[in-house]
Amino acid sequence: MNLILEVKLKPTKEQVGLLKATQRRFNEACNFVSQIAFKNKIFNQYQLHSKVYREIRQRFQLPAQLAVRVIAKVSNSYSSGRKSTLRRFRPLGSVVYDSHILSFRDNNVVSIRLLDGRETIFFDLGEYQRERWEFPKGQTNLVLKQGKFYLQINIKVPEETPIEPSGFLGVDFGIVNIATDSSGEIFSGEKLNRIREKSLKLRKDLQACGSKSARRHLKKVSKRESNFTKNINHLTSKKLVEKAKRTCQGIALENLKGIRRQSKAWKSRQVTTNLNSWAFHQLRFFIEYKSQLAGVPVILVDPAYTSQTCSVCGHVNKDNRKSQSDFRCVCCGHEEHADVNAAKNISKIAAVNQRIVGAESTKAHEVSNCVAA
């Protein structure tokens, strides 16, 4: 499975200037090549290479392999079927490297080709990255985020042999509770929602101010909230996958595609805000790729009526759901936390459909890249 490891560079002040100069020249060349490709409708990398290689070497004074990477980046940008729009590149956008112009050495040092030659730069390597450092490395992107340089390194991590599940751990996604599984464990969203409410109020105040410093602060607030949400989703997904593997179960998830459009809660402004900030797709993505690495099958089920169905007798009635957290079956009297009851129903639906788990899990596992936490 392909993953992306992100490591932080520790360049000197002089090297920061060289890195930014390389980014600007590289992306300036990308914009030049993009205009030629769009005008002449040449999007194939090899045909584009024949037309522009010599010109960009002379015009932008780029090293040979960086010029090749420019052409590849432009060609790839048009490869997703978006050939009707001219592709533009930011001045400090990413620079694409391969093994010819970037290599890693011992003691956390990278040798990287810049405009005026090679530079050796130190980088930080955390425990997560160190565990996966041994696997073959492919293309690497040099990126600038919030004034810091990072290398995003493509690696191929071996997957474990898929287990034969004895059942399914049902997972119910929510806003009040981020996730609830069929074993009864609840991953509360109280702290996350409190952060979101605080950030929302602060963003409104900053937007009302409208000054340059307020706009800068606004970006920091949004990034801080995004990072916090991402970390919570990583921790939650890790615990769910570990539990499923330990108990020899697959994982059953709700297929919530289109939930924002379908929800009647759009009438409520507060609920609409919560739906927009609900990162359920990211959580599902994290669960899927972690499950694939661990050999845990994943199946997606239709969530319709899972919150109104009794997990004991199967009676369906909207009056069963007394409140957000309370479930009491009007038929058999079964009482339980509403999210736990829904997770059990999701687990049962997956068990009934177990004969098609292979096809569904393969579809759910179509994950090629993800940025490691």
LOSE-68773 format. One record per residue (C-alpha): residue in three letters; x, y, z negated. Coordinates in nm, 4 decimals, always signed. Layout:
REM LOSE-68773
residuo->ALA&east->X&north->Y&up->Z
...
***
This chain:
REM LOSE-68773
residuo->MET&east->+0.0000&north->+0.0000&up->+0.0000
residuo->ASN&east->+0.1271&north->+0.3467&up->+0.0867
residuo->LEU&east->+0.1647&north->+0.5982&up->-0.1941
residuo->ILE&east->+0.3181&north->+0.9418&up->-0.2229
residuo->LEU&east->+0.5571&north->+1.0165&up->-0.5071
residuo->GLU&east->+0.5982&north->+1.3836&up->-0.5913
residuo->VAL&east->+0.9253&north->+1.4933&up->-0.7517
residuo->LYS&east->+1.0215&north->+1.8456&up->-0.8560
residuo->LEU&east->+1.3376&north->+1.9999&up->-0.7128
residuo->LYS&east->+1.5764&north->+2.2076&up->-0.9263
residuo->PRO&east->+1.7495&north->+2.4334&up->-0.6730
residuo->THR&east->+1.9839&north->+2.7215&up->-0.7580
residuo->LYS&east->+1.8817&north->+3.0791&up->-0.6708
residuo->GLU&east->+2.0882&north->+3.0615&up->-0.3532
residuo->GLN&east->+1.9292&north->+2.7307&up->-0.2560
residuo->VAL&east->+1.5792&north->+2.8738&up->-0.3105
residuo->GLY&east->+1.6543&north->+3.1348&up->-0.0442
residuo->LEU&east->+1.7857&north->+2.8674&up->+0.1938
residuo->LEU&east->+1.4806&north->+2.6462&up->+0.1391
residuo->LYS&east->+1.2373&north->+2.9308&up->+0.2075
residuo->ALA&east->+1.4315&north->+3.0393&up->+0.5162
residuo->THR&east->+1.4125&north->+2.6821&up->+0.6492
residuo->GLN&east->+1.0386&north->+2.6679&up->+0.5819
residuo->ARG&east->+0.9750&north->+2.9947&up->+0.7639
residuo->ARG&east->+1.1829&north->+2.8995&up->+1.0683
residuo->PHE&east->+1.0339&north->+2.5500&up->+1.0831
residuo->ASN&east->+0.6730&north->+2.6699&up->+1.0699
residuo->GLU&east->+0.7420&north->+2.9568&up->+1.3080
residuo->ALA&east->+0.8580&north->+2.6929&up->+1.5542
residuo->CYS&east->+0.5448&north->+2.4878&up->+1.4783
residuo->ASN&east->+0.3202&north->+2.7807&up->+1.5708
residuo->PHE&east->+0.5151&north->+2.8344&up->+1.8929
residuo->VAL&east->+0.4848&north->+2.4667&up->+1.9924
residuo->SER&east->+0.1186&north->+2.4584&up->+1.8899
residuo->GLN&east->+0.0360&north->+2.7423&up->+2.1305
residuo->ILE&east->+0.2072&north->+2.5597&up->+2.4162
residuo->ALA&east->+0.0386&north->+2.2313&up->+2.3311
residuo->PHE&east->-0.3055&north->+2.3932&up->+2.3082
residuo->LYS&east->-0.2641&north->+2.5982&up->+2.6248
residuo->ASN&east->-0.1423&north->+2.3037&up->+2.8339
residuo->LYS&east->-0.3545&north->+2.0412&up->+2.6576
residuo->ILE&east->-0.0460&north->+1.8330&up->+2.5825
residuo->PHE&east->-0.0873&north->+1.6594&up->+2.2485
residuo->ASN&east->+0.1164&north->+1.3434&up->+2.2962
residuo->GLN&east->+0.4397&north->+1.3685&up->+2.0972
residuo->TYR&east->+0.6652&north->+1.2313&up->+2.3707
residuo->GLN&east->+0.5166&north->+1.4459&up->+2.6475
residuo->LEU&east->+0.5348&north->+1.7510&up->+2.4218
residuo->HIS&east->+0.8976&north->+1.6705&up->+2.3381
residuo->SER&east->+0.9930&north->+1.6732&up->+2.7069
residuo->LYS&east->+0.8310&north->+2.0139&up->+2.7541
residuo->VAL&east->+0.9465&north->+2.2106&up->+2.4480
residuo->TYR&east->+1.2483&north->+2.0444&up->+2.2835
residuo->ARG&east->+1.5254&north->+2.2413&up->+2.4544
residuo->GLU&east->+1.3377&north->+2.5699&up->+2.4277
residuo->ILE&east->+1.2744&north->+2.5472&up->+2.0535
residuo->ARG&east->+1.6366&north->+2.4443&up->+1.9912
residuo->GLN&east->+1.7562&north->+2.7590&up->+2.1674
residuo->ARG&east->+1.4849&north->+2.9989&up->+2.0507
residuo->PHE&east->+1.4779&north->+2.9015&up->+1.6814
residuo->GLN&east->+1.8296&north->+2.7618&up->+1.6370
residuo->LEU&east->+1.6978&north->+2.4545&up->+1.4597
residuo->PRO&east->+1.9063&north->+2.1400&up->+1.3987
residuo->ALA&east->+1.8173&north->+1.8638&up->+1.6454
residuo->GLN&east->+1.6267&north->+1.6413&up->+1.4052
residuo->LEU&east->+1.4313&north->+1.9295&up->+1.2536
residuo->ALA&east->+1.3258&north->+2.0241&up->+1.6064
residuo->VAL&east->+1.2034&north->+1.6678&up->+1.6564
residuo->ARG&east->+1.0083&north->+1.6917&up->+1.3292
residuo->VAL&east->+0.8484&north->+2.0194&up->+1.4450
residuo->ILE&east->+0.7115&north->+1.8470&up->+1.7550
residuo->ALA&east->+0.5895&north->+1.5502&up->+1.5525
residuo->LYS&east->+0.4113&north->+1.7737&up->+1.3001
residuo->VAL&east->+0.2295&north->+1.9668&up->+1.5728
residuo->SER&east->+0.1332&north->+1.6488&up->+1.7575
residuo->ASN&east->-0.0009&north->+1.4893&up->+1.4386
residuo->SER&east->-0.2051&north->+1.7998&up->+1.3594
residuo->TYR&east->-0.3985&north->+1.7461&up->+1.6843
residuo->SER&east->-0.4310&north->+1.3697&up->+1.6456
residuo->SER&east->-0.7482&north->+1.3800&up->+1.4327
residuo->GLY&east->-0.9744&north->+1.4734&up->+1.7218
residuo->ARG&east->-0.9547&north->+1.8486&up->+1.6513
residuo->LYS&east->-0.8139&north->+1.9415&up->+1.9911
residuo->SER&east->-1.0672&north->+2.2188&up->+2.0582
residuo->THR&east->-0.9123&north->+2.4544&up->+1.8005
residuo->LEU&east->-0.5646&north->+2.6050&up->+1.7989
residuo->ARG&east->-0.3717&north->+2.4717&up->+1.5016
residuo->ARG&east->-0.1872&north->+2.7336&up->+1.2961
residuo->PHE&east->+0.0776&north->+2.6808&up->+1.0300
residuo->ARG&east->+0.1497&north->+2.8859&up->+0.7193
residuo->PRO&east->+0.4931&north->+3.0543&up->+0.7019
residuo->LEU&east->+0.5780&north->+2.8608&up->+0.3857
residuo->GLY&east->+0.4041&north->+2.5398&up->+0.4871
residuo->SER&east->+0.5575&north->+2.1955&up->+0.4455
residuo->VAL&east->+0.8736&north->+2.0829&up->+0.6247
residuo->VAL&east->+0.8810&north->+1.7204&up->+0.7396
residuo->TYR&east->+1.1982&north->+1.5170&up->+0.6839
residuo->ASP&east->+1.3101&north->+1.1667&up->+0.7747
residuo->SER&east->+1.6073&north->+0.9530&up->+0.6721
residuo->HIS&east->+1.8366&north->+1.1218&up->+0.9280
residuo->ILE&east->+1.8196&north->+1.4601&up->+0.7573
residuo->LEU&east->+1.7349&north->+1.3701&up->+0.3979
residuo->SER&east->+1.8890&north->+1.1062&up->+0.1736
residuo->PHE&east->+1.8807&north->+1.0260&up->-0.1961
residuo->ARG&east->+2.1885&north->+0.9692&up->-0.4064
residuo->ASP&east->+2.2537&north->+0.8530&up->-0.7607
residuo->ASN&east->+2.1948&north->+1.0770&up->-1.0624
residuo->ASN&east->+1.8737&north->+1.2304&up->-0.9203
residuo->VAL&east->+2.0391&north->+1.4167&up->-0.6322
residuo->VAL&east->+1.9022&north->+1.4639&up->-0.2821
residuo->SER&east->+2.1044&north->+1.5627&up->+0.0245
residuo->ILE&east->+1.8803&north->+1.7708&up->+0.2498
residuo->ARG&east->+1.9432&north->+1.9365&up->+0.5885
residuo->LEU&east->+1.8681&north->+2.3085&up->+0.5947
residuo->LEU&east->+1.9329&north->+2.5711&up->+0.8626
residuo->ASP&east->+2.3026&north->+2.6170&up->+0.7931
residuo->GLY&east->+2.3936&north->+2.2645&up->+0.6934
residuo->ARG&east->+2.3322&north->+2.0120&up->+0.4184
residuo->GLU&east->+2.2673&north->+2.1025&up->+0.0554
residuo->THR&east->+2.2722&north->+1.8737&up->-0.2485
residuo->ILE&east->+1.9911&north->+1.9537&up->-0.4912
residuo->PHE&east->+1.9000&north->+1.7963&up->-0.8246
residuo->PHE&east->+1.5439&north->+1.6811&up->-0.8920
residuo->ASP&east->+1.3358&north->+1.5578&up->-1.1858
residuo->LEU&east->+1.2287&north->+1.1932&up->-1.1959
residuo->GLY&east->+0.9569&north->+1.0936&up->-1.4422
residuo->GLU&east->+0.8783&north->+0.7476&up->-1.5754
residuo->TYR&east->+0.5960&north->+0.6895&up->-1.3248
residuo->GLN&east->+0.8215&north->+0.7799&up->-1.0309
residuo->ARG&east->+1.1139&north->+0.5819&up->-1.1694
residuo->GLU&east->+0.9061&north->+0.2626&up->-1.1864
residuo->ARG&east->+0.8326&north->+0.2895&up->-0.8127
residuo->TRP&east->+1.1654&north->+0.4315&up->-0.6962
residuo->GLU&east->+1.2991&north->+0.0937&up->-0.5826
residuo->PHE&east->+1.0449&north->+0.0542&up->-0.3034
residuo->PRO&east->+1.1369&north->+0.1544&up->+0.0549
residuo->LYS&east->+1.0982&north->+0.5251&up->+0.1253
residuo->GLY&east->+0.9675&north->+0.6726&up->+0.4485
residuo->GLN&east->+0.8829&north->+1.0255&up->+0.5550
residuo->THR&east->+0.9330&north->+1.3052&up->+0.3002
residuo->ASN&east->+0.7663&north->+1.6471&up->+0.2911
residuo->LEU&east->+0.9243&north->+1.9556&up->+0.1380
residuo->VAL&east->+0.6451&north->+2.1675&up->-0.0139
residuo->LEU&east->+0.6251&north->+2.4905&up->-0.2124
residuo->LYS&east->+0.3564&north->+2.5090&up->-0.4814
residuo->GLN&east->+0.3195&north->+2.8002&up->-0.7213
residuo->GLY&east->+0.6767&north->+2.9071&up->-0.6634
residuo->LYS&east->+0.8223&north->+2.5586&up->-0.7251
residuo->PHE&east->+0.9672&north->+2.3219&up->-0.4649
residuo->TYR&east->+0.8628&north->+1.9567&up->-0.4532
residuo->LEU&east->+0.9434&north->+1.6539&up->-0.2408
residuo->GLN&east->+0.6469&north->+1.4351&up->-0.1495
residuo->ILE&east->+0.7971&north->+1.0954&up->-0.0703
residuo->ASN&east->+0.6114&north->+0.8208&up->+0.1175
residuo->ILE&east->+0.6703&north->+0.4766&up->-0.0311
residuo->LYS&east->+0.5199&north->+0.1333&up->+0.0239
residuo->VAL&east->+0.4255&north->-0.0419&up->-0.2998
residuo->PRO&east->+0.3475&north->-0.4173&up->-0.2933
residuo->GLU&east->-0.0030&north->-0.5148&up->-0.3987
residuo->GLU&east->-0.0785&north->-0.7932&up->-0.6440
residuo->THR&east->-0.2643&north->-1.1050&up->-0.5316
residuo->PRO&east->-0.6409&north->-1.0372&up->-0.5537
residuo->ILE&east->-0.8088&north->-1.2080&up->-0.8476
residuo->GLU&east->-1.1184&north->-1.4273&up->-0.8229
residuo->PRO&east->-1.3617&north->-1.2274&up->-1.0397
residuo->SER&east->-1.5763&north->-1.4064&up->-1.2951
residuo->GLY&east->-1.8124&north->-1.1093&up->-1.2955
residuo->PHE&east->-1.8191&north->-0.7351&up->-1.2469
residuo->LEU&east->-1.7530&north->-0.4423&up->-1.4760
residuo->GLY&east->-2.0291&north->-0.1987&up->-1.3863
residuo->VAL&east->-1.9377&north->+0.1706&up->-1.3991
residuo->ASP&east->-2.1940&north->+0.4495&up->-1.4190
residuo->PHE&east->-2.0681&north->+0.7972&up->-1.3253
residuo->GLY&east->-2.2105&north->+1.1075&up->-1.4873
residuo->ILE&east->-2.1620&north->+1.4709&up->-1.5815
residuo->VAL&east->-2.2198&north->+1.4557&up->-1.9580
residuo->ASN&east->-2.0199&north->+1.1329&up->-1.9717
residuo->ILE&east->-1.7558&north->+1.1022&up->-1.6991
residuo->ALA&east->-1.7950&north->+0.7252&up->-1.6837
residuo->THR&east->-1.9677&north->+0.4511&up->-1.8801
residuo->ASP&east->-1.8940&north->+0.0821&up->-1.8264
residuo->SER&east->-2.1138&north->-0.2220&up->-1.8790
residuo->SER&east->-1.9112&north->-0.3326&up->-2.1830
residuo->GLY&east->-2.0426&north->-0.0260&up->-2.3646
residuo->GLU&east->-1.7346&north->+0.1986&up->-2.3520
residuo->ILE&east->-1.8193&north->+0.5642&up->-2.2875
residuo->PHE&east->-1.5700&north->+0.8132&up->-2.1462
residuo->SER&east->-1.7061&north->+1.1429&up->-2.2736
residuo->GLY&east->-1.6981&north->+1.4519&up->-2.0545
residuo->GLU&east->-1.7482&north->+1.6910&up->-2.3476
residuo->LYS&east->-1.3958&north->+1.8320&up->-2.3430
residuo->LEU&east->-1.3876&north->+1.8552&up->-1.9640
residuo->ASN&east->-1.7256&north->+2.0301&up->-1.9475
residuo->ARG&east->-1.6167&north->+2.2726&up->-2.2191
residuo->ILE&east->-1.3084&north->+2.3617&up->-2.0130
residuo->ARG&east->-1.5243&north->+2.4055&up->-1.7021
residuo->GLU&east->-1.7684&north->+2.6376&up->-1.8799
residuo->LYS&east->-1.4833&north->+2.8456&up->-2.0176
residuo->SER&east->-1.3166&north->+2.8622&up->-1.6745
residuo->LEU&east->-1.6446&north->+2.9538&up->-1.5062
residuo->LYS&east->-1.6987&north->+3.2500&up->-1.7389
residuo->LEU&east->-1.3389&north->+3.3645&up->-1.6931
residuo->ARG&east->-1.3630&north->+3.3342&up->-1.3124
residuo->LYS&east->-1.6783&north->+3.5472&up->-1.3080
residuo->ASP&east->-1.5054&north->+3.8192&up->-1.5091
residuo->LEU&east->-1.1963&north->+3.8097&up->-1.2865
residuo->GLN&east->-1.4040&north->+3.8186&up->-0.9674
residuo->ALA&east->-1.5978&north->+4.1166&up->-1.1006
residuo->CYS&east->-1.2699&north->+4.2953&up->-1.1730
residuo->GLY&east->-1.1341&north->+4.2346&up->-0.8229
residuo->SER&east->-0.7830&north->+4.3724&up->-0.8866
residuo->LYS&east->-0.4697&north->+4.2162&up->-0.7406
residuo->SER&east->-0.3577&north->+4.0843&up->-1.0793
residuo->ALA&east->-0.7083&north->+3.9458&up->-1.1395
residuo->ARG&east->-0.6923&north->+3.7538&up->-0.8106
residuo->ARG&east->-0.3551&north->+3.6085&up->-0.9067
residuo->HIS&east->-0.4932&north->+3.5074&up->-1.2456
residuo->LEU&east->-0.7974&north->+3.3563&up->-1.0748
residuo->LYS&east->-0.5762&north->+3.1193&up->-0.8762
residuo->LYS&east->-0.3967&north->+3.0096&up->-1.1931
residuo->VAL&east->-0.7261&north->+2.9449&up->-1.3740
residuo->SER&east->-0.8610&north->+2.7356&up->-1.0852
residuo->LYS&east->-0.5374&north->+2.5379&up->-1.0596
residuo->ARG&east->-0.5312&north->+2.4749&up->-1.4345
residuo->GLU&east->-0.8870&north->+2.3415&up->-1.4307
residuo->SER&east->-0.8130&north->+2.1245&up->-1.1267
residuo->ASN&east->-0.5046&north->+1.9735&up->-1.2907
residuo->PHE&east->-0.6931&north->+1.9033&up->-1.6134
residuo->THR&east->-0.9754&north->+1.7300&up->-1.4236
residuo->LYS&east->-0.7287&north->+1.5271&up->-1.2215
residuo->ASN&east->-0.5470&north->+1.4112&up->-1.5345
residuo->ILE&east->-0.8723&north->+1.3051&up->-1.7036
residuo->ASN&east->-0.9756&north->+1.1079&up->-1.3932
residuo->HIS&east->-0.6350&north->+0.9381&up->-1.3760
residuo->LEU&east->-0.6546&north->+0.8305&up->-1.7408
residuo->THR&east->-1.0152&north->+0.7102&up->-1.7082
residuo->SER&east->-0.9512&north->+0.5117&up->-1.3893
residuo->LYS&east->-0.6379&north->+0.3532&up->-1.5384
residuo->LYS&east->-0.8294&north->+0.2277&up->-1.8451
residuo->LEU&east->-1.1146&north->+0.0887&up->-1.6345
residuo->VAL&east->-0.8836&north->-0.1003&up->-1.3981
residuo->GLU&east->-0.6755&north->-0.2387&up->-1.6860
residuo->LYS&east->-0.9922&north->-0.3614&up->-1.8606
residuo->ALA&east->-1.1242&north->-0.5256&up->-1.5429
residuo->LYS&east->-0.7947&north->-0.7039&up->-1.4791
residuo->ARG&east->-0.7608&north->-0.8134&up->-1.8430
residuo->THR&east->-1.1125&north->-0.9630&up->-1.8424
residuo->CYS&east->-1.0738&north->-1.1078&up->-1.4900
residuo->GLN&east->-1.3599&north->-0.8997&up->-1.3503
residuo->GLY&east->-1.4154&north->-0.6965&up->-1.0395
residuo->ILE&east->-1.5392&north->-0.3386&up->-1.0592
residuo->ALA&east->-1.8828&north->-0.2283&up->-0.9401
residuo->LEU&east->-1.9217&north->+0.1410&up->-0.8599
residuo->GLU&east->-2.2142&north->+0.3573&up->-0.7592
residuo->ASN&east->-2.2114&north->+0.4748&up->-0.3997
residuo->LEU&east->-2.2876&north->+0.8421&up->-0.4649
residuo->LYS&east->-2.2296&north->+0.9687&up->-0.1115
residuo->GLY&east->-2.4654&north->+1.2604&up->-0.0460
residuo->ILE&east->-2.5756&north->+1.2873&up->-0.4111
residuo->ARG&east->-2.5398&north->+1.6669&up->-0.4119
residuo->ARG&east->-2.7715&north->+1.7078&up->-0.1121
residuo->GLN&east->-3.0239&north->+1.4545&up->-0.2389
residuo->SER&east->-3.0467&north->+1.5760&up->-0.5977
residuo->LYS&east->-3.3609&north->+1.7645&up->-0.6974
residuo->ALA&east->-3.1497&north->+1.9430&up->-0.9555
residuo->TRP&east->-3.0549&north->+2.2048&up->-0.6949
residuo->LYS&east->-3.3489&north->+2.4026&up->-0.8312
residuo->SER&east->-3.1504&north->+2.4580&up->-1.1486
residuo->ARG&east->-2.8563&north->+2.6948&up->-1.1096
residuo->GLN&east->-2.6736&north->+2.5504&up->-1.4120
residuo->VAL&east->-2.7117&north->+2.1908&up->-1.2930
residuo->THR&east->-2.6085&north->+2.2947&up->-0.9425
residuo->THR&east->-2.2853&north->+2.4401&up->-1.0832
residuo->ASN&east->-2.2197&north->+2.1137&up->-1.2687
residuo->LEU&east->-2.2853&north->+1.9088&up->-0.9547
residuo->ASN&east->-2.0463&north->+2.1213&up->-0.7505
residuo->SER&east->-1.7675&north->+2.0797&up->-1.0064
residuo->TRP&east->-1.8388&north->+1.7078&up->-1.0587
residuo->ALA&east->-1.5262&north->+1.5255&up->-0.9386
residuo->PHE&east->-1.6866&north->+1.1814&up->-0.9047
residuo->HIS&east->-1.5357&north->+1.1260&up->-0.5587
residuo->GLN&east->-1.1858&north->+1.1794&up->-0.6965
residuo->LEU&east->-1.2533&north->+0.9387&up->-0.9839
residuo->ARG&east->-1.3847&north->+0.6759&up->-0.7432
residuo->PHE&east->-1.0782&north->+0.7236&up->-0.5216
residuo->PHE&east->-0.8438&north->+0.6781&up->-0.8188
residuo->ILE&east->-1.0281&north->+0.3623&up->-0.9305
residuo->GLU&east->-1.0146&north->+0.2161&up->-0.5797
residuo->TYR&east->-0.6447&north->+0.2640&up->-0.5156
residuo->LYS&east->-0.5436&north->+0.1526&up->-0.8663
residuo->SER&east->-0.7650&north->-0.1549&up->-0.8250
residuo->GLN&east->-0.6043&north->-0.2363&up->-0.4930
residuo->LEU&east->-0.2582&north->-0.2246&up->-0.6485
residuo->ALA&east->-0.3737&north->-0.4447&up->-0.9389
residuo->GLY&east->-0.5552&north->-0.6982&up->-0.7190
residuo->VAL&east->-0.8969&north->-0.6113&up->-0.8649
residuo->PRO&east->-1.1838&north->-0.6241&up->-0.6104
residuo->VAL&east->-1.4200&north->-0.3261&up->-0.5910
residuo->ILE&east->-1.7777&north->-0.3332&up->-0.4679
residuo->LEU&east->-2.0077&north->-0.0349&up->-0.4050
residuo->VAL&east->-2.3758&north->-0.0635&up->-0.4928
residuo->ASP&east->-2.6827&north->+0.1476&up->-0.4308
residuo->PRO&east->-2.7493&north->+0.3444&up->-0.7524
residuo->ALA&east->-3.1215&north->+0.3864&up->-0.6814
residuo->TYR&east->-3.3352&north->+0.3274&up->-0.9928
residuo->THR&east->-3.0429&north->+0.1934&up->-1.2011
residuo->SER&east->-3.1173&north->+0.4566&up->-1.4654
residuo->GLN&east->-3.4897&north->+0.3681&up->-1.4745
residuo->THR&east->-3.4534&north->-0.0116&up->-1.4767
residuo->CYS&east->-3.4415&north->-0.2147&up->-1.7960
residuo->SER&east->-3.1234&north->-0.4246&up->-1.8033
residuo->VAL&east->-3.3052&north->-0.6939&up->-2.0077
residuo->CYS&east->-3.6434&north->-0.7483&up->-1.8414
residuo->GLY&east->-3.5921&north->-0.5626&up->-1.5128
residuo->HIS&east->-3.8990&north->-0.3405&up->-1.5517
residuo->VAL&east->-3.8686&north->-0.0169&up->-1.3499
residuo->ASN&east->-4.0366&north->+0.2955&up->-1.4795
residuo->LYS&east->-3.9232&north->+0.6562&up->-1.4948
residuo->ASP&east->-4.0679&north->+0.6763&up->-1.8481
residuo->ASN&east->-3.8017&north->+0.4264&up->-1.9594
residuo->ARG&east->-3.5479&north->+0.7095&up->-1.9557
residuo->LYS&east->-3.6495&north->+0.9184&up->-2.2550
residuo->SER&east->-3.3612&north->+1.1647&up->-2.2279
residuo->GLN&east->-3.0088&north->+1.1911&up->-2.0927
residuo->SER&east->-2.8781&north->+0.9450&up->-2.3524
residuo->ASP&east->-3.1864&north->+0.7506&up->-2.4662
residuo->PHE&east->-3.3362&north->+0.4492&up->-2.2902
residuo->ARG&east->-3.6368&north->+0.2565&up->-2.4213
residuo->CYS&east->-3.8203&north->+0.0092&up->-2.2013
residuo->VAL&east->-4.1954&north->+0.0671&up->-2.2050
residuo->CYS&east->-4.2474&north->-0.3009&up->-2.1223
residuo->CYS&east->-4.0218&north->-0.5012&up->-2.3573
residuo->GLY&east->-3.9115&north->-0.2291&up->-2.5986
residuo->HIS&east->-3.5384&north->-0.2729&up->-2.5321
residuo->GLU&east->-3.3418&north->+0.0289&up->-2.6593
residuo->GLU&east->-2.9907&north->+0.1252&up->-2.5531
residuo->HIS&east->-2.7736&north->+0.4182&up->-2.4505
residuo->ALA&east->-2.9084&north->+0.5168&up->-2.1087
residuo->ASP&east->-2.5682&north->+0.5220&up->-1.9372
residuo->VAL&east->-2.4717&north->+0.1795&up->-2.0765
residuo->ASN&east->-2.8033&north->+0.0395&up->-1.9539
residuo->ALA&east->-2.7394&north->+0.1852&up->-1.6063
residuo->ALA&east->-2.3861&north->+0.0391&up->-1.5994
residuo->LYS&east->-2.5251&north->-0.3063&up->-1.6840
residuo->ASN&east->-2.7716&north->-0.2786&up->-1.3956
residuo->ILE&east->-2.4878&north->-0.1839&up->-1.1607
residuo->SER&east->-2.2949&north->-0.4895&up->-1.2820
residuo->LYS&east->-2.5943&north->-0.7173&up->-1.2177
residuo->ILE&east->-2.6515&north->-0.5818&up->-0.8679
residuo->ALA&east->-2.2857&north->-0.6496&up->-0.7845
residuo->ALA&east->-2.3124&north->-1.0046&up->-0.9217
residuo->VAL&east->-2.6158&north->-1.0737&up->-0.7013
residuo->ASN&east->-2.4226&north->-0.9456&up->-0.3986
residuo->GLN&east->-2.1031&north->-1.1324&up->-0.4935
residuo->ARG&east->-2.1133&north->-1.3383&up->-0.1757
residuo->ILE&east->-2.0340&north->-1.0210&up->+0.0250
residuo->VAL&east->-1.7751&north->-0.8873&up->-0.2144
residuo->GLY&east->-1.4950&north->-0.9605&up->+0.0319
residuo->ALA&east->-1.6409&north->-0.7378&up->+0.3017
residuo->GLU&east->-1.7468&north->-0.4599&up->+0.0654
residuo->SER&east->-1.4191&north->-0.4473&up->-0.1269
residuo->THR&east->-1.2218&north->-0.4355&up->+0.1964
residuo->LYS&east->-1.4274&north->-0.1351&up->+0.3020
residuo->ALA&east->-1.3881&north->+0.0259&up->-0.0377
residuo->HIS&east->-1.0155&north->-0.0277&up->-0.0275
residuo->GLU&east->-0.9451&north->+0.1684&up->+0.2900
residuo->VAL&east->-0.6964&north->+0.3868&up->+0.1052
residuo->SER&east->-0.3767&north->+0.4796&up->+0.2863
residuo->ASN&east->-0.2270&north->+0.7642&up->+0.0823
residuo->CYS&east->-0.2691&north->+0.9183&up->-0.2556
residuo->VAL&east->-0.0677&north->+1.1664&up->-0.4542
residuo->ALA&east->+0.0582&north->+1.0045&up->-0.7651
residuo->ALA&east->-0.0029&north->+1.1776&up->-1.0932
***
